[in-house]
């Protein structure tokens, strides 16, 4: 359990979203399930018997966590992805996102005005239309460098996508939030996988690793508090201004996509 000043440190550096249960956490769970179950039975006749087990694990985690909007969205997408994988069919990320939005709004139309719903869907939408094309043209041979660049791109795209809404709802913009996320996201990602390893192989070593990475995250968050001086406060944009910001972001995205389409896959930084 985090102390109040520790939670404030995350909030002031624009990295509080890392503490919230989100699609990233469910993604780690599904990656584990995929590694241990799905990849071994996807072409087997027993795969449809395993499907209820996989979906029960995914949705059981969601309900135990209190079913926040971001987790429900991710669970719907993971469920459809799992079914399509077992059926040997491919599915587009935007189609998954659209289906989950439709189902959640049909169940409760008031979700549209939920801040978590808006931030979650906007972030994944721009990840689909901006991050995915960027990552497709970047092929780096060094695994560590490739993973680092992908995390950096993902963080920047998500921050860009949610910035207008965050300013509108919270009236502040952590200008150095990009830098804080670049540092914090990789460490938190490693902690999630170490935590899964600790659950699978509980021992002194894995417990020590979890404790150490948690301490590193808190230390990084304390160090990042110097960046709060770059937080711009007392921002009160109108809804029309927010819509204009997203229009500009969409125009920038479509222009960039057009330029990226002329670049052969894997031609950016191929020698790294």
N, C-alpha and C positions, 0 to 999 in steps of 0.2 A: 504494500500500500504506500503510495507516494504522499509525502507531506505537502502542506499547502504551498510552501515556498518553492517546492520542486515542481508542482503543477504550474505555478505562476511562471517559472522559468521557461517551461515549454510554450506557454501561451504567449509570452512576451517576445519570443524568438520566432513565432510563426510556425512552430513545429508541434503544436498541440494535437494536430490530426494524427500524429504517430501513436498517440496514446489511445485513440478511439478504435474500437473494433470495426474493421472495415474489410473491403474485398481483399486487401493484401494478406490479412490473417487467414481468411477462408481460402485464398489461393495457396498458401503454404500447406493447409490441411489437405486440399485436393491434390496438390503435387505429391504429397506423401501417399494418399490413397491411390493415385495413378501409378506411382512407383511400385507399390506393394500388391495392388490388385488389378487395376484396369489394364495395364500393359500386358499382363499375363493371360487375361481371359477375353480380351477384346475380339479375338478371332475364334474363340472356343464356343461350343454349343451351350456351355454353362453360363455364358456372359449375361443372359437375361435373368438368371437366378441371382447373380451377384448385383444386378442393378438396384433392387430394393435395399440391399445392405449399404451400398455406396450412398444412395440418396438419404437413407436414414441417418448416416453419419453426418452428412452435410447439413440437413435440416435440424437434426438434434443439436448440433453445435449452435445453429442460429437461434433456436428457441431457448437454449440454456443461457445464451448471451443476452437475452431480452429482445431479440428480433429488431434491432435498429434498422433504419431505412437502407443504409449502405450494405448491411449484411444480407437483407432480404433481396435486394437487387442482385448482389453477387451470387446468392444461392440459386436464384432463378436462372441466371446465366450459366452457372456451373451445371445445374441439372439438365438443361437443354443440351449443353456441350457433351455431357456424359452420355445422354441418350443417342446423340448423333454419332459419337465415337463408337458406341456399341453397334450402331446400325451402319457403320462404315460410310458415313456421310460427312461432308465438310459443311461448315456454317460460318457466316461472316460475323465479325464482332458487332457491327452496327445492327444486324438483324437480331442478335441476342439482346442488345441494349434496348431496341425498340419493343421487342416482345416483353421484356421485364417491365418496362415503363407502362405498357398497355395493361398488363395484368395487375400491377400495383394501383393504377388509377381506376381500373374497373372495380377493384375491391374497395378502394376508398379514394374518391376524387379529391378529397381535402389534402391528400399527400402532395399534390402539386404545390401547395403553399408551405410545405415543410422545408426548412433550411437544409437539413441533411439530405433530403431527396434532391433538391436543386443542385447542391454542390457535388453530390455523388454522380449524378447523371451528366452534368456539364463536364466534369473531369474526365469521365470515361469516354464521352462523345469526342472530345478533342484528342484524347489518347488514340482513339480509333482512326480519326481523319488526319492527324498530324504526326503523332509518335510512330505509328506503325509504318507509314511510308518512309520516314526518316531512318528507322532501324533497318528497313529492308535494303537500303542502298549502302549501308555501312557494314562491311564485313571485315572484322579484325581477327587476325590469327591468334593473337595472344588472348587467352581466355580471361585473365584478370583485367586486362585493359578493356576488352570488349564488354565485360560485365559492368565495369566502372562507367564507361561511356553510355551504356544503355540506361543505367540508373540515373546518370546526370541528365540525359535527355528526358527521361520519364518525369523526373522531378521538375524540370523547367517547364515542360508542357502542362503538367498538372497545376503548377503555380500560376502560369499564364491564364489557364482556363478558369480557375476559381477566383482570381484576383478581383474582377469587377463585382461579382456577387459578394465576396467577402467585404469589400469596401462599402457596398450598399447596406449590408446587414450589420456590420460591426463598426463601421465608420473609422476604420484604421487600415493602414497598409504597411506591413513590415517589409520595407524596401530591401533589407538584407536577408529576407526569408529564403531566397533562392540559395544563397551561400550556406545558410544554416541547414537547409534540407539536403544539400549536396554532402554535407558532413554527416548528418544524422541518419539519413535513409539507409546507407550501406550498413552502418553499425546495427540499426534496428533490424534490418533484414537478416543479418547474421545471427542476431539474438533469437529471432523467431525459429530459425532452423536448428540452432543449438538447443532451444527449448523443446522442440519436437524430438531431437535426439535424446534429451534427458528423460522424456516420457517413455521412449522406446527402450532405452538402456539406462535405467536409473542406477547411478553409482556415484562415488565420491568425485570422480573426474568430471562427469557431465554437470553435476551440481555446482562444482567449483567454477566451471566455464560459464554457466548461466549467471552466477553471482558476479563474476568478473566483468562480463559484458554489460550487465545492468549497471555496475559501478562506472564503467566507461561512458555509458550513455548519460548518466547523471552528471559526470564530470564535464562532458562535452557541452551539455545544456547550460551548466554554470558558466563555462568559458564563453558561450555564445551570447550571454546576457549583455556583453559590451555592444552587441549589434542592435540593442533596443534603442540606442541613440538615433538610429536611422529609421525608426518607425514614424510614419506620418499619421498624425491623429486629427480628429475633428473634421473628418471628411463626410459630407452629406450630399452625395450625388443624387440627382433625380432618376426615376425609372427610365426616362427617355435617354439620359446620359449613359446609363448602363447598357441599354439596347444599342446605342451608337458604338460603345466600346466593343460589344460582341460582334456587331456588323463589321467593324474594322478588323477584328481578329479573324473572322471568317474570310474576309477578302484577302488578308495576308496568307491564311492557310491555303486557300484555293490557288493563289498565285504561286506559292512555294511548291504545292503538289504538281502544278503544271511544269515547273522547272525540274522537279525531281523525276518526273516521268521521262525526261530526256536523258537521264543518267542511267547507264546499265547497272543492273543489280550487282552490288559488291565493288563498285568502283571508287568509293570514298574510303580512304585510309586502308587500302588492301595490304600494305607492306608492314603494318604494325603487328 
